[in-house]
Amino acid sequence: MLEEVFINKVQDNGIVTVDLEAYRPLENSLFFDIKEGLYMELLLKEKEFKAFLSEVNWDIYRGEPVAIGCTSEAIVPMWAYMMVAEKLNEVASDIDFMTSEQLDVNLWKRNILSTDFTHLSNQKVVVRQSQQVPSELYIAITSKLKPLVKTLMYGEAGLPKVIFKK
């Protein structure tokens, strides 16, 4: 009886896989909605807004990334956002004017761009495909890896799409 031997060609092809999911921030950002400090959620009254800010428990934002915005149709002057930013500056790890989803993507992108990928120099690299990874992160990793790698691919190691080859 002949014994069949399976050869793992994917393992033997020398392709290194980069999974962008590995660079996702561990925690999602929080959202500070200025709407909560507006009169009838539509009008900003300075005295009442300052009183609202003085009553906020800022400790819940300690060490957390926080996005600042307003979910109502109110026209909010920029100084109101600046006041919130000043308060958060003392406690939050990151703050920005955007949705929490946008901030999460920005932090994810920062993680990718700050990673040292020199160990991938002159390697064949495939960036793993994932529906959970926003498009802008594929652009960021392409810019980061192109100067380093011999071949840049997208998809899965078994059937990648070649993006760039030196």
Order of alpha helices (4+ residues) and beta strands (2+ residues): alpha-beta-beta-alpha-beta-alpha-beta-alpha-beta-alpha-beta-beta
